[in-house]
Amino acid sequence: MARCRNGVWWTDFRYQDPQGRRLRCQKSLGPEVATEAEAERLERHMRADLERGGAPAVTEAPRPTSSPSVAAPPRPTTPTNEGLPAAAFSGYARVWLNAKRPPIVSAKQWALSESILTHHLIPALGKQQLAAITRADVKALQRKLLDTPKQRGAGKLSPKTVNTIVALLGTILRDAIEDGYLRENVAAGLRPVKVQRPSFAFYTAEQTEVFLRACVEEAPAWFPFYLLAFRAGMRMGEILALRVEDLDLNRASVTVERSYGGAYEPDEDDAPRRVYQEGPTKGRAVRHIGLTADVVDVLRVFVGRRKSGLLFCRPGDFEDTHYSIRQVERPFHRVIKATDLPRLRLHDIRHSFASQLVMAGVPLRQVQELCGHSTIEVTERYAHLAPGSAVRAVDALIGGRAPASPRSGDTAGDIAGVAPGKAGATPGSVVGVTGFEARPSAVESWLASPVIGLHGDDPLIASRAVERTEGKRLVRSW
């Protein structure tokens, strides 16, 4: 195995000579060898010569030692970079970042690059000259990052984050070649760290109905929001940015063309500042989603006479002001806590939408279009839930008989619909769905409720609402 120590490449490997003896070869390749590829090529030739029994091409050499009183010699630059202007990585990286300010790149990408340089690349490579960075340094950085703790939260950096950091280093070195500081990108072609496909959780159609029924009791004012989320599968930011004019209830469709969420922009000190604003959707594409009949019925009542403005907005003094994700999360988790359903994140509503479509036999291509996935590979994470997938091919072993109840998935596509430890629960049953067919649906229960509005469960906000009467129904308008 070729290794670089103090700027000099060494070879260290074991081989078997013609007499069957297991020997070890360890030798410095000298300052003439500048790259890992050249060192590995010489090592292969040396191994072949020794195994054939030829004259020894190397002699045993001691490992290099360093003394605290003797400074290590300066690391030589790569021969291919000789004659180029010298520049420290830290100085060039800051100039590079300043040249990539918005609108050259998006504010979010600029903030991500600034964070990576500040916390990872400059501390590791900042004092080195650009021409002195070797491929071995990049590999060592990659290994070190895998053991680096996160800036926030517990645990270490994920493989995906490590790949993002190394990719940014490769981009900087590539631009350094264009600027005349390098002739070779030592980070190009480096094998990325293997990333495991993340797991996801979702509710089945029966579990979704249980949630919606509980929402009528626990947070009726938020029922239209969560019903639309489960039936349309939009991202939370897309729902928060919806306007009344985006709805076409006569054609039962909604147009998704914007999203609300956090973005970054540089402040006076060139530090990234987080702001919340509307912007394009994640894929920067406009898509149209059909609405189910129950959503249309609820939205007709919920919208009332409004012709424009945010569909879901804060009332009173905050009229036409977006909700935050935290404000949407609080009633969501309160409803789950009132049921026996497994705990989900808000984004798992979107997973529930896609999973239920695939389980119902909708083709993956149509699911991709409805969800707004950039590639079909993103949608294929739900492929194992399709009725005709290879996962269910094992049913042929018992004569094609399928499981007695619908299968659902929580973390690896294999979710049990029963809360663990619940008395009387049978395998495959769904807690809270007893008598499901005989009870009115959640939509029917909500439409029959006396108060319809988005903020009825918040007394502080509801006190600012203007109550008006339409027929026998009390409606709160904001």
NUTI-228934 format. One record per residue (C-alpha): residue in one letter; z, x, y. Coordinates in Angstrom, 3 decimals. Example, Ala and Ser with C-alpha at 12.3 -4.5 7.8 and 13.67 -1.06 7.14 Angstrom:
(nufi a; (7.800; 12.300; -4.500));
(nufi s; (7.140; 13.670; -1.060));
% end
This chain:
(nufi m; (0.000; 0.000; 0.000));
(nufi a; (-0.997; 1.396; 3.389));
(nufi r; (1.724; 1.431; 6.040));
(nufi c; (1.852; 2.594; 9.650));
(nufi r; (4.908; 4.649; 10.673));
(nufi n; (5.257; 5.979; 14.210));
(nufi g; (1.551; 5.520; 14.811));
(nufi v; (0.452; 7.402; 11.651));
(nufi w; (-0.936; 5.666; 8.545));
(nufi w; (0.654; 6.518; 5.164));
(nufi t; (-0.420; 5.563; 1.662));
(nufi d; (2.131; 4.766; -1.018));
(nufi f; (1.074; 3.479; -4.476));
(nufi r; (1.689; 3.952; -8.194));
(nufi y; (-1.034; 4.765; -10.720));
(nufi q; (-1.503; 5.673; -14.390));
(nufi d; (-3.189; 8.977; -15.273));
(nufi p; (-5.406; 9.507; -18.368));
(nufi q; (-2.328; 10.641; -20.358));
(nufi g; (-0.676; 7.266; -19.763));
(nufi r; (1.973; 8.505; -17.378));
(nufi r; (3.071; 6.285; -14.502));
(nufi l; (3.055; 8.371; -11.312));
(nufi r; (3.501; 7.758; -7.629));
(nufi c; (1.276; 8.909; -4.785));
(nufi q; (2.686; 9.112; -1.277));
(nufi k; (0.846; 10.874; 1.521));
(nufi s; (0.197; 10.833; 5.232));
(nufi l; (-3.430; 10.078; 6.070));
(nufi g; (-3.193; 11.889; 9.394));
(nufi p; (-3.985; 10.826; 12.941));
(nufi e; (-7.694; 10.557; 12.146));
(nufi v; (-7.159; 7.183; 10.430));
(nufi a; (-6.738; 4.560; 13.131));
(nufi t; (-7.081; 1.132; 11.455));
(nufi e; (-5.574; -0.629; 8.477));
(nufi a; (-9.006; -1.275; 6.966));
(nufi e; (-9.829; 2.446; 6.987));
(nufi a; (-6.445; 3.326; 5.475));
(nufi e; (-6.892; 0.808; 2.649));
(nufi r; (-10.412; 2.100; 1.959));
(nufi l; (-9.151; 5.692; 1.614));
(nufi e; (-6.301; 4.511; -0.602));
(nufi r; (-8.737; 2.826; -3.015));
(nufi h; (-10.800; 6.028; -3.307));
(nufi m; (-7.667; 8.121; -3.880));
(nufi r; (-6.406; 5.765; -6.594));
(nufi a; (-9.766; 5.825; -8.395));
(nufi d; (-9.914; 9.655; -8.345));
(nufi l; (-6.382; 10.010; -9.730));
(nufi e; (-6.837; 7.433; -12.492));
(nufi r; (-10.012; 9.182; -13.656));
(nufi g; (-8.049; 12.417; -14.081));
(nufi g; (-9.832; 14.338; -11.370));
(nufi a; (-8.259; 17.021; -9.262));
(nufi p; (-5.296; 15.569; -7.353));
(nufi a; (-6.496; 14.499; -3.959));
(nufi v; (-2.959; 14.232; -2.658));
(nufi t; (0.368; 15.897; -3.051));
(nufi e; (3.782; 14.376; -2.943));
(nufi a; (5.016; 14.212; 0.639));
(nufi p; (8.451; 13.317; 1.932));
(nufi r; (8.953; 10.177; 3.962));
(nufi p; (8.918; 10.835; 7.703));
(nufi t; (12.373; 11.201; 9.165));
(nufi s; (13.501; 10.701; 12.712));
(nufi s; (16.362; 12.445; 14.432));
(nufi p; (18.314; 10.795; 17.231));
(nufi s; (18.057; 13.961; 19.266));
(nufi v; (14.277; 14.233; 18.946));
(nufi a; (12.109; 11.579; 20.551));
(nufi a; (9.317; 10.151; 18.439));
(nufi p; (5.843; 11.331; 19.444));
(nufi p; (3.840; 8.868; 21.548));
(nufi r; (1.737; 6.457; 19.534));
(nufi p; (-1.902; 7.492; 19.716));
(nufi t; (-4.429; 4.998; 20.950));
(nufi t; (-7.155; 3.712; 18.679));
(nufi p; (-10.164; 6.057; 18.928));
(nufi t; (-12.452; 3.124; 19.631));
(nufi n; (-10.444; 2.408; 22.806));
(nufi e; (-10.579; 5.914; 24.228));
(nufi g; (-11.946; 6.153; 27.730));
(nufi l; (-10.937; 2.612; 28.673));
(nufi p; (-8.528; 1.855; 31.541));
(nufi a; (-4.863; 1.767; 30.505));
(nufi a; (-2.885; -1.462; 30.871));
(nufi a; (0.487; -2.595; 29.549));
(nufi f; (0.447; -5.806; 27.553));
(nufi s; (3.064; -7.471; 29.771));
(nufi g; (1.120; -6.817; 32.975));
(nufi y; (-2.215; -7.924; 31.562));
(nufi a; (-0.651; -11.038; 29.952));
(nufi r; (0.780; -12.204; 33.281));
(nufi v; (-2.561; -11.680; 35.019));
(nufi w; (-4.264; -13.554; 32.178));
(nufi l; (-1.816; -16.469; 32.470));
(nufi n; (-2.312; -16.704; 36.229));
(nufi a; (-6.097; -16.857; 35.719));
(nufi k; (-5.700; -19.751; 33.249));
(nufi r; (-3.820; -22.059; 35.603));
(nufi p; (-4.868; -25.696; 35.805));
(nufi p; (-7.499; -27.034; 36.127));
(nufi i; (-9.023; -24.151; 34.104));
(nufi v; (-6.916; -25.416; 31.182));
(nufi s; (-4.760; -28.529; 30.894));
(nufi a; (-1.274; -28.407; 32.357));
(nufi k; (0.199; -28.933; 28.901));
(nufi q; (-1.734; -25.997; 27.414));
(nufi w; (-0.781; -23.791; 30.371));
(nufi a; (2.921; -24.621; 29.941));
(nufi l; (2.714; -23.882; 26.213));
(nufi s; (1.069; -20.495; 26.870));
(nufi e; (3.689; -19.634; 29.492));
(nufi s; (6.506; -20.478; 27.083));
(nufi i; (5.009; -18.416; 24.238));
(nufi l; (4.496; -15.379; 26.453));
(nufi t; (7.983; -15.604; 27.959));
(nufi h; (9.935; -16.125; 24.731));
(nufi h; (7.886; -14.329; 22.075));
(nufi l; (4.918; -12.113; 22.971));
(nufi i; (6.188; -10.213; 26.027));
(nufi p; (9.617; -9.450; 24.468));
(nufi a; (7.875; -8.115; 21.329));
(nufi l; (4.813; -6.321; 22.753));
(nufi g; (5.374; -6.194; 26.515));
(nufi k; (6.098; -2.445; 26.785));
(nufi q; (3.134; -1.386; 24.656));
(nufi q; (-0.255; -0.438; 25.987));
(nufi l; (-3.041; -2.811; 25.066));
(nufi a; (-4.962; 0.027; 23.404));
(nufi a; (-1.924; 1.004; 21.310));
(nufi i; (-1.433; -2.394; 19.627));
(nufi t; (-2.525; -2.160; 15.991));
(nufi r; (-3.141; -4.713; 13.293));
(nufi a; (0.076; -3.564; 11.649));
(nufi d; (1.932; -4.542; 14.831));
(nufi v; (0.424; -8.029; 14.683));
(nufi k; (1.411; -8.422; 11.020));
(nufi a; (4.924; -7.218; 11.775));
(nufi l; (5.147; -9.710; 14.619));
(nufi q; (4.004; -12.496; 12.311));
(nufi r; (6.726; -11.654; 9.775));
(nufi k; (9.375; -11.360; 12.491));
(nufi l; (8.482; -14.755; 13.958));
(nufi l; (9.062; -16.455; 10.610));
(nufi d; (12.717; -15.340; 10.847));
(nufi t; (13.116; -16.185; 14.533));
(nufi p; (15.444; -19.121; 15.340));
(nufi k; (14.133; -22.008; 17.407));
(nufi q; (14.777; -22.126; 21.131));
(nufi r; (16.133; -25.656; 20.707));
(nufi g; (17.763; -27.143; 17.660));
(nufi a; (18.677; -25.608; 14.335));
(nufi g; (16.456; -23.701; 11.937));
(nufi k; (13.690; -21.159; 12.301));
(nufi l; (10.217; -21.361; 13.792));
(nufi s; (7.842; -23.404; 11.672));
(nufi p; (4.721; -21.807; 10.140));
(nufi k; (2.581; -23.948; 12.445));
(nufi t; (4.380; -22.553; 15.512));
(nufi v; (3.983; -18.990; 14.222));
(nufi n; (0.240; -19.543; 13.781));
(nufi t; (0.018; -20.906; 17.335));
(nufi i; (1.752; -17.806; 18.739));
(nufi v; (-0.486; -15.373; 16.829));
(nufi a; (-3.570; -17.374; 17.834));
(nufi l; (-2.611; -17.065; 21.501));
(nufi l; (-2.213; -13.292; 21.067));
(nufi g; (-5.704; -13.170; 19.579));
(nufi t; (-7.066; -15.129; 22.551));
(nufi i; (-5.482; -12.696; 25.024));
(nufi l; (-6.850; -9.652; 23.178));
(nufi r; (-10.297; -11.267; 23.007));
(nufi d; (-10.285; -11.758; 26.768));
(nufi a; (-9.089; -8.167; 27.185));
(nufi i; (-12.282; -7.042; 25.434));
(nufi e; (-14.357; -9.082; 27.894));
(nufi d; (-12.409; -7.525; 30.788));
(nufi g; (-13.100; -3.990; 29.535));
(nufi y; (-9.611; -3.017; 28.336));
(nufi l; (-10.327; -3.083; 24.575));
(nufi r; (-13.207; -2.747; 22.159));
(nufi e; (-11.539; -4.295; 19.106));
(nufi n; (-9.411; -7.419; 18.594));
(nufi v; (-6.812; -6.371; 16.044));
(nufi a; (-5.560; -9.986; 15.688));
(nufi a; (-8.963; -11.399; 14.738));
(nufi g; (-9.314; -12.627; 11.168));
(nufi l; (-5.597; -12.362; 10.366));
(nufi r; (-4.678; -14.725; 7.564));
(nufi p; (-2.539; -17.568; 8.981));
(nufi v; (0.757; -18.618; 7.471));
(nufi k; (0.369; -21.484; 5.024));
(nufi v; (1.457; -24.787; 6.552));
(nufi q; (2.784; -27.575; 4.361));
(nufi r; (1.511; -31.073; 5.125));
(nufi p; (4.368; -32.922; 6.867));
(nufi s; (5.872; -35.947; 5.180));
(nufi f; (6.109; -39.340; 6.839));
(nufi a; (8.000; -42.594; 6.516));
(nufi f; (6.746; -46.167; 6.846));
(nufi y; (7.611; -49.813; 6.277));
(nufi t; (5.721; -52.063; 3.893));
(nufi a; (4.444; -55.434; 5.093));
(nufi e; (7.566; -57.127; 3.680));
(nufi q; (9.888; -54.640; 5.364));
(nufi t; (8.016; -55.099; 8.638));
(nufi e; (8.645; -58.856; 8.475));
(nufi v; (12.342; -58.175; 7.848));
(nufi f; (12.438; -55.974; 10.954));
(nufi l; (10.638; -58.527; 13.120));
(nufi r; (12.954; -61.337; 12.017));
(nufi a; (15.960; -59.199; 12.871));
(nufi c; (14.359; -58.409; 16.236));
(nufi v; (14.263; -62.123; 17.082));
(nufi e; (18.037; -62.189; 16.604));
(nufi e; (19.058; -58.800; 17.987));
(nufi a; (16.503; -58.063; 20.724));
(nufi p; (14.245; -61.089; 21.301));
(nufi a; (13.030; -59.808; 24.673));
(nufi w; (11.489; -56.780; 22.940));
(nufi f; (9.780; -58.791; 20.199));
(nufi p; (6.278; -58.765; 21.812));
(nufi f; (6.435; -54.990; 22.225));
(nufi y; (7.369; -54.205; 18.605));
(nufi l; (5.025; -56.866; 17.183));
(nufi l; (2.099; -55.291; 19.045));
(nufi a; (3.191; -51.823; 17.881));
(nufi f; (3.264; -52.833; 14.198));
(nufi r; (0.033; -54.861; 14.335));
(nufi a; (-2.118; -52.514; 16.468));
(nufi g; (-0.824; -49.075; 15.459));
(nufi m; (-1.116; -47.604; 18.940));
(nufi r; (0.851; -44.577; 20.073));
(nufi m; (3.946; -45.367; 22.122));
(nufi g; (2.440; -43.827; 25.247));
(nufi e; (-0.661; -45.991; 24.850));
(nufi i; (1.417; -49.171; 24.647));
(nufi l; (3.484; -48.189; 27.682));
(nufi a; (0.267; -47.648; 29.673));
(nufi l; (-1.334; -50.972; 28.679));
(nufi r; (-2.249; -53.289; 31.519));
(nufi v; (-2.822; -57.023; 31.412));
(nufi e; (-6.496; -56.523; 32.196));
(nufi d; (-6.867; -54.411; 29.005));
(nufi l; (-6.300; -57.544; 26.922));
(nufi d; (-9.113; -59.864; 25.890));
(nufi l; (-7.200; -62.625; 24.168));
(nufi n; (-10.272; -64.842; 23.883));
(nufi r; (-11.931; -62.177; 21.709));
(nufi a; (-8.591; -61.092; 20.188));
(nufi s; (-8.955; -57.424; 21.134));
(nufi v; (-7.321; -54.762; 23.291));
(nufi t; (-8.921; -51.748; 24.966));
(nufi v; (-7.019; -48.444; 24.763));
(nufi e; (-8.137; -45.950; 27.392));
(nufi r; (-4.997; -44.347; 28.825));
(nufi s; (-1.560; -43.110; 27.808));
(nufi y; (1.768; -42.581; 29.561));
(nufi g; (3.934; -39.573; 28.834));
(nufi g; (5.201; -36.175; 29.849));
(nufi a; (2.902; -33.560; 31.340));
(nufi y; (3.400; -30.164; 32.938));
(nufi e; (2.372; -28.715; 36.238));
(nufi p; (3.401; -25.435; 37.927));
(nufi d; (5.982; -25.667; 40.704));
(nufi e; (6.380; -23.436; 43.771));
(nufi d; (7.778; -20.596; 41.615));
(nufi d; (4.947; -20.825; 39.063));
(nufi a; (7.360; -22.285; 36.511));
(nufi p; (6.178; -25.281; 34.457));
(nufi r; (7.637; -28.549; 35.739));
(nufi r; (7.636; -31.636; 33.517));
(nufi v; (6.377; -34.831; 35.096));
(nufi y; (5.697; -38.289; 33.651));
(nufi q; (2.400; -39.885; 34.474));
(nufi e; (-0.591; -41.734; 33.053));
(nufi g; (-3.457; -39.782; 31.600));
(nufi p; (-6.191; -40.012; 28.975));
(nufi t; (-5.423; -40.783; 25.362));
(nufi k; (-4.737; -37.970; 22.917));
(nufi g; (-8.345; -37.826; 21.768));
(nufi r; (-9.657; -38.522; 25.313));
(nufi a; (-11.682; -41.402; 23.891));
(nufi v; (-11.656; -45.140; 24.582));
(nufi r; (-11.227; -47.358; 21.550));
(nufi h; (-11.057; -51.103; 20.923));
(nufi i; (-8.554; -52.618; 18.486));
(nufi g; (-8.648; -56.146; 17.116));
(nufi l; (-5.530; -58.273; 17.432));
(nufi t; (-4.159; -60.490; 14.709));
(nufi a; (-3.714; -64.202; 15.364));
(nufi d; (0.081; -63.980; 15.598));
(nufi v; (-0.158; -61.222; 18.235));
(nufi v; (-2.592; -63.302; 20.279));
(nufi d; (-0.238; -66.309; 20.152));
(nufi v; (2.727; -64.240; 21.298));
(nufi l; (0.841; -62.409; 24.048));
(nufi r; (-0.557; -65.657; 25.484));
(nufi v; (2.983; -66.862; 26.053));
(nufi f; (4.276; -63.449; 27.118));
(nufi v; (1.548; -62.747; 29.680));
(nufi g; (1.690; -66.221; 31.145));
(nufi r; (-0.157; -66.406; 34.463));
(nufi r; (-0.260; -62.684; 35.151));
(nufi k; (-3.740; -61.337; 35.809));
(nufi s; (-3.024; -57.639; 36.375));
(nufi g; (-0.319; -54.999; 36.283));
(nufi l; (1.486; -53.248; 33.451));
(nufi l; (1.848; -55.342; 30.320));
(nufi f; (5.350; -53.985; 29.677));
(nufi c; (7.125; -52.924; 32.864));
(nufi r; (10.619; -52.700; 34.251));
(nufi p; (11.715; -55.760; 36.242));
(nufi g; (13.174; -56.373; 39.669));
(nufi d; (13.121; -53.377; 42.001));
(nufi f; (11.254; -51.361; 39.354));
(nufi e; (8.308; -53.731; 39.059));
(nufi d; (5.150; -52.028; 37.817));
(nufi t; (7.223; -49.045; 36.666));
(nufi h; (6.811; -47.675; 33.153));
(nufi y; (9.528; -47.737; 30.564));
(nufi s; (10.662; -44.429; 29.089));
(nufi i; (10.581; -43.685; 25.367));
(nufi r; (14.383; -43.623; 25.283));
(nufi q; (14.523; -47.145; 26.702));
(nufi v; (12.211; -48.298; 23.914));
(nufi e; (14.216; -46.462; 21.243));
(nufi r; (17.587; -48.061; 21.939));
(nufi p; (16.723; -51.657; 20.918));
(nufi f; (14.533; -50.342; 18.081));
(nufi h; (17.435; -48.550; 16.385));
(nufi r; (19.783; -51.441; 17.155));
(nufi v; (17.533; -53.802; 15.204));
(nufi i; (17.290; -51.400; 12.247));
(nufi k; (21.073; -51.007; 12.193));
(nufi a; (21.426; -54.791; 11.807));
(nufi t; (19.319; -54.707; 8.608));
(nufi d; (19.357; -52.838; 5.312));
(nufi l; (16.055; -51.130; 6.111));
(nufi p; (15.751; -47.341; 6.049));
(nufi r; (15.982; -45.674; 9.445));
(nufi l; (12.636; -44.775; 11.035));
(nufi r; (11.421; -43.066; 14.184));
(nufi l; (9.356; -44.913; 16.748));
(nufi h; (6.243; -42.973; 15.697));
(nufi d; (6.740; -44.181; 12.121));
(nufi i; (5.605; -47.628; 13.300));
(nufi r; (2.167; -46.046; 13.597));
(nufi h; (2.479; -44.655; 10.064));
(nufi s; (3.417; -48.158; 8.888));
(nufi f; (0.261; -49.596; 10.463));
(nufi a; (-2.045; -47.068; 8.793));
(nufi s; (-0.229; -47.189; 5.447));
(nufi q; (-0.361; -50.982; 5.223));
(nufi l; (-4.092; -50.973; 6.016));
(nufi v; (-4.819; -48.427; 3.286));
(nufi m; (-2.617; -50.284; 0.790));
(nufi a; (-4.605; -53.438; 1.586));
(nufi g; (-7.865; -51.668; 0.678));
(nufi v; (-9.242; -50.944; 4.157));
(nufi p; (-11.621; -47.919; 4.010));
(nufi l; (-10.244; -44.674; 5.440));
(nufi r; (-13.098; -44.423; 7.941));
(nufi q; (-12.107; -47.738; 9.534));
(nufi v; (-8.448; -46.700; 9.573));
(nufi q; (-9.475; -43.513; 11.385));
(nufi e; (-11.304; -45.524; 14.064));
(nufi l; (-8.408; -47.942; 14.570));
(nufi c; (-5.813; -45.170; 14.808));
(nufi g; (-7.958; -42.917; 16.971));
(nufi h; (-7.632; -39.902; 14.648));
(nufi s; (-9.790; -36.971; 15.710));
(nufi t; (-10.873; -36.107; 12.149));
(nufi i; (-10.923; -37.872; 8.801));
(nufi e; (-8.628; -35.141; 7.433));
(nufi v; (-5.779; -36.594; 9.509));
(nufi t; (-6.341; -40.023; 7.979));
(nufi e; (-6.542; -38.648; 4.442));
(nufi r; (-2.766; -38.192; 4.380));
(nufi y; (-2.676; -41.937; 3.556));
(nufi a; (-5.351; -41.782; 0.846));
(nufi h; (-2.833; -41.748; -2.015));
(nufi l; (-1.737; -45.269; -1.017));
(nufi a; (-5.172; -46.821; -1.619));
(nufi p; (-5.273; -49.306; -4.522));
(nufi g; (-8.066; -47.386; -6.285));
(nufi s; (-6.690; -43.874; -5.704));
(nufi a; (-6.154; -41.350; -8.481));
(nufi v; (-2.395; -41.875; -8.126));
(nufi r; (-2.740; -45.321; -9.725));
(nufi a; (-5.146; -44.112; -12.420));
(nufi v; (-2.097; -43.517; -14.645));
(nufi d; (-1.758; -47.307; -14.991));
(nufi a; (-4.498; -47.068; -17.618));
(nufi l; (-1.903; -45.523; -19.951));
(nufi i; (-0.201; -48.927; -20.254));
(nufi g; (-3.290; -51.085; -20.364));
(nufi g; (-3.903; -51.185; -16.626));
(nufi r; (-0.698; -53.072; -15.815));
(nufi a; (0.353; -52.268; -12.252));
(nufi p; (3.979; -52.036; -11.069));
(nufi a; (5.727; -55.368; -10.686));
(nufi s; (6.283; -54.961; -6.933));
(nufi p; (4.433; -53.271; -4.065));
(nufi r; (4.923; -49.536; -3.844));
(nufi s; (5.977; -48.057; -0.557));
(nufi g; (6.579; -44.554; 0.675));
(nufi d; (9.208; -42.812; 2.725));
(nufi t; (9.012; -39.032; 2.812));
(nufi a; (6.405; -38.072; 0.256));
(nufi g; (4.545; -41.355; -0.099));
(nufi d; (7.102; -42.637; -2.632));
(nufi i; (9.522; -44.895; -0.795));
(nufi a; (11.791; -47.346; -2.533));
(nufi g; (12.127; -50.556; -0.588));
(nufi v; (15.808; -50.867; -1.521));
(nufi a; (18.563; -49.310; 0.510));
(nufi p; (20.492; -46.905; -1.768));
(nufi g; (23.780; -48.136; -3.125));
(nufi k; (23.267; -51.807; -2.288));
(nufi a; (24.907; -54.097; -4.806));
(nufi g; (22.566; -56.425; -6.621));
(nufi a; (19.457; -54.494; -5.653));
(nufi t; (16.870; -54.143; -8.374));
(nufi p; (14.291; -51.374; -8.593));
(nufi g; (11.254; -52.188; -6.499));
(nufi s; (12.830; -55.132; -4.645));
(nufi v; (13.067; -55.297; -0.859));
(nufi v; (16.459; -55.907; 0.644));
(nufi g; (16.531; -58.918; 2.961));
(nufi v; (13.327; -60.561; 1.666));
(nufi t; (14.996; -63.128; -0.600));
(nufi g; (13.448; -66.521; 0.075));
(nufi f; (10.744; -64.896; 2.153));
(nufi e; (8.082; -67.549; 1.521));
(nufi a; (10.316; -70.506; 2.360));
(nufi r; (11.494; -69.180; 5.745));
(nufi p; (9.538; -69.430; 9.007));
(nufi s; (7.847; -66.265; 10.114));
(nufi a; (9.294; -64.009; 12.807));
(nufi v; (6.561; -65.102; 15.218));
(nufi e; (7.352; -68.795; 14.658));
(nufi s; (11.052; -68.098; 15.211));
(nufi w; (10.367; -66.210; 18.443));
(nufi l; (7.990; -68.850; 19.814));
(nufi a; (10.660; -71.474; 19.140));
(nufi s; (13.376; -69.481; 20.917));
(nufi p; (14.569; -70.820; 24.306));
(nufi v; (14.177; -67.552; 26.254));
(nufi i; (10.981; -65.532; 26.332));
(nufi g; (10.863; -62.284; 28.258));
(nufi l; (10.927; -58.566; 27.837));
(nufi h; (14.377; -57.885; 29.263));
(nufi g; (16.538; -60.792; 28.126));
(nufi d; (18.832; -58.520; 26.083));
(nufi d; (19.754; -56.330; 29.056));
(nufi p; (22.204; -58.250; 31.282));
(nufi l; (22.032; -55.743; 34.133));
(nufi i; (18.268; -55.935; 34.353));
(nufi a; (18.056; -59.601; 33.437));
(nufi s; (20.290; -60.478; 36.403));
(nufi r; (17.423; -59.424; 38.673));
(nufi a; (14.933; -61.703; 36.917));
(nufi v; (13.574; -64.799; 38.553));
(nufi e; (13.986; -67.701; 36.192));
(nufi r; (11.542; -70.538; 36.276));
(nufi t; (10.984; -73.527; 34.060));
(nufi e; (7.710; -74.395; 32.384));
(nufi g; (8.003; -77.600; 30.428));
(nufi k; (10.956; -77.295; 28.077));
(nufi r; (10.832; -73.516; 27.870));
(nufi l; (12.727; -71.155; 30.135));
(nufi v; (10.556; -68.186; 31.013));
(nufi r; (11.672; -65.050; 32.805));
(nufi s; (9.028; -63.492; 34.995));
(nufi w; (9.329; -60.015; 36.421));
% end
